[in-house]
Amino acid sequence: MGSATWFRRQSNRVLVFACLASASCSVLIDKDRVQCTMDSDCRDRGPELAGAICVDSVCHPDPVWGCLGSVVFPKPAPGMFTVTIHVRDLVNQSPIAGVTGRLCERPDTECKAPISGDIPATPMGDLLLPVRSGFDGYVELNAPGRMPGLYFIYPPVDANREIPLVPMLETALVEQLAILNMRMVVPERGHVLLGGYDCEHKPAEAITLSTPDADDKTYGFYVLNNLPKIGAPFTDASGRGGFINLKEGIVSITANVAADNRKIATVSLLVRQGMMTFTSIVPSPNR
């Protein structure tokens, strides 16, 4: 069912059809119904209708970003779940051989007390990670010939979950991509790559990423056509972007809707020297 059809059906609850004896009919509209002829009419009515769309003369929440401001993460039921991470090559999406992952608690920034050993990926390059309900720690990722990484699991686990793409890169490729963007990788720093998602759980196109932890050696980028581009204005349909050359330590990254700067979420991550930190960023409760 298309979104327009869905909205039309929902609108039926506020319509009363009064068919007269002469066979002519009139439509009575609920007095609280918001009138519009185009999407901009909805936006002009105030910030509470930011992003609303006009369907059949009525303003309806934007299905892509309409959840912002009212998101609630469910309280997870106790138990164990499986997080499946599909580790792939960024450019050709092929599986990466020899991938292992080790589970770590979030406060343990050096993973001195891991909660699992090195878990090998399947022959297809997929990591199947058993985690407790509510887990929001991270996974140390390693693969031969690839830059090691940290994947932060967000939001906290409340069911079995699949992470569609975590692209472990060769260190030389990271340096080459930086050079193609007329920048240099700083060896004693780390990098971040995020996948953004919208209210429909689809990759988030046209979002921006920012961090207060950047300095003059840090550069933001967005992945366009599978290649990082420094200076691009926002994400493409893949929803991916990040930063190179962040200082080691805890960093904060915020995602916003590019069109109107509405906040999607802020996440806190760990950056390590010479490593790539990954996570998903999704619409989150107000903070």
N, C-alpha and C positions, 0 to 999 in steps of 0.2 A: 504494500500500500504506500502510495506517495505521501509526502508530508502535507501537501495541500489538501488531498482527499481526507486525510486524518483530521486536519483542522476543521474542514467543512462539517464533518460528522459531529465533532465536538460542539460546534456552534449550534447544532440543532436544539440543544437543551435550552437555549435562550430565545427560541422562536415560538410564537403561537400563531397558528394559521386559522383565520376566521373566514370560512367560505360562506358567502352570502347566498341567498336563495336564487339570485339572478345568475349564479354560477361564477360570478366574479369573486376573487379572493384578495384579501389584504393581509399583510404581514406586520404583526405587532412586535416590536423589539424591546427587550428588557431595558428599563430606564438607565441601568448602569453600564450598558454596552458602549464601548468606546468606538467612535466613528473615525474612519480614515479612508483615503483614496490611494495612498502610497505609503511605503515604509517610513519615509521621513515625517509623515504626519504623526506617527506613533512616537518617534524620538522627540518631536517638538512638545509632547505632552509632559515631559519631565524625566528625570533620571531613572525613575522606577520602571520606565518602559524602554530603557536603553537596550538596543538590539532587537526590539520587537519587530514583527513583520505583519503587514496588512494582508489579511485573507478575508474575502467576502465582506469588506468594510469594517472588519473587526481587528483590533490589535491583539496578537497572540505572542507569547514568549518565543524568542528565537530558539529553535531546537538545538542549535549548535552551542550557544553560550547562555541560554536562558536559565540554566541551573545556578549560575554564579550568584553568590550571596545567600544561597539556601542549601548548600551541600552539607550533608551529615554522613560521616563514615559510620557504618553499622558496627555495633559491638559484636566482635567475632565470637562464635560459639567455641567452647574448648575442644581440643583435638589436634590432630596432625594433618597437614596439607602438603601437596607437592607443588613446588614452583619449578616450571620448565623454562629454561633460558635457551633460546635458539641462537647460538654463537655462529656468526657468518662473516664472510668477507664483505667489506663495505661496498666495493666496486661491483663485483659480479655475483654477490649473494650466495656464493658456494660455501659448503661446510668447511670448517677449519679442523685439521687433524690434531690430536694430542691435547685437547683442551681439558683442563682440570679446574675444579672450583672448591674452595674451602670456606665454610660458613663461620662468620664472626659476629659477635654482639656489637652494637653501635658504640657503646662507651669505650670498648676496647680498641682504641685507634691503631694499635700496633698488632692486633690479633695475637696477643701473647697467650691467650687461653681460648683457642678455637673450639667451636662446638661440633666440629666434624673434622675428619681427616680430608685428604685430597680426594674429591669425588671425580672419577673420570667421566667424560662425556660419552654418549653413544657414538657409534660409527658415523652417524649423521651430524655430529657436532653439537648435540643437545645435552644440556645439563639437567638432570632430574634431581631436585634438591628437596629432601624432607625437612619441613620446618614446622614449628609449633604455631598454633593459632595466635595471631597478634604479632608475629615476628616482624621487626622492621630494621634488622641489622643489614649486613652486607656480605658479599661474596668476593673473596680474592680469586682473581682469574689469571690463569697462566696457560700459555701454549707455545710450543717451539717456534722461534723466529718472530714472535709477536710481542708488542709492547704489553707488559702486564697491566692488569686493570682491577678496579674495584666496582662491583655493581651493588648499588644501594637499593634495597627493596622498599618501594613506596607505592601506594599507601600500605599500612600494616596488613598482613595477610589475613583474610577472613574466609578464603575458599581456595580450591586449586586455582593456580594462575599460570598463564603462559605469557612470556616476554617475547614478542615476535622477532626482534632483531637486536643483538648486541654485537657490534662490529669491532672485533679486535684487529688492530692495525699493526703493520710492521713499523718499527721505529724509523727506519729509513723513509718509509712512505709518509709518515707524519712530517718529517723534516722536508721532504720534497714538496708536499702540499703547502707547507708554510712558505717555502721559497717561491712557489708559483703565485702565491698571494703577496709576494714581496715582503715577507717577514721571516724572522729567524726563530727557531726553537731555542729556549733557554734551558740548558741541560739540568740545572738544579731545581727546575719547576715542574709542575704537573699540569694536566689538562682535564677538561670536562666535556662530555658529550651527552646530551639529554634527548629523550623522545617525548614530545608533547602530545597530549590527547585532549579532546573536547568533551562536551557533555554527552555526546552519543558514543563515547569510547572509540572514536576514530582519530587517526593522526591529525594533529591540529595545524591547519594551514593558516598563515598570516598571524603568527604570534611573535612577540619579541621577548628576549631574555636580557636580564641586567643583573649586575652584582656590585655591591659596594666594596668588594675585596679586590677589585682590579686596580692596576696601576699602569704606568706608561709602557710597560713591557707586556701587558695583557691585551689580547685581541679577541673580540667576539666574532663568531662566524655562524652561518647557517648552511645546511647541506642542501645544495641545489643540484638536481639531476645526479645524485649520488656522490657529489664532490663538495667538500667544504669551500665556502666562499666568504672571505673576510670583506666586510663592507656591505654585504647584502642587507636589505631593510628588514626582512622577516623570513620566517620559515616558508618552505614550499609545501606541497601536498604530503611530503614525508613526515613533516612535523619535527624535524631534527635540527639541532643547533648546539652551540656550546662556546667554550673559551679555551684558548691556548695560553700557556705561560702564567698560570696562577701560582701564587706562593703556597708552599706546603702549609697544611693545617686545615681548620674548619672554615668553610666558605658558605655564604648564603646566596642563593640564586632565585630570582623572581621572574615569573612568566606573566605577561600581560597580553590582552587582545590588541593587536596593532591598530585596529580601526578607531578605538575609543579609549584605549589605555586601561580598561577594566582589569583588575587583578585576577589571575587564575589561581596562583598558588605561590608560596615561597618554600623552598626546600633547603635543608642544611646538609652539607656533604663534606667528606674528607678528601683532601688532595694530598697525594704523595709524589715525591720527586720521581720523574721519569715514568710516571704511570698515567693511565687514562681512567677517570672516574665516570661511571655511567649511572643513569637512573631514568625513571619515567616521571613526568610531571603532569598531574591531572587536576581538574577542578577540586578544590579543597575547602573545608570549613573556614569561615572567617577567623583571622587571628589578629 
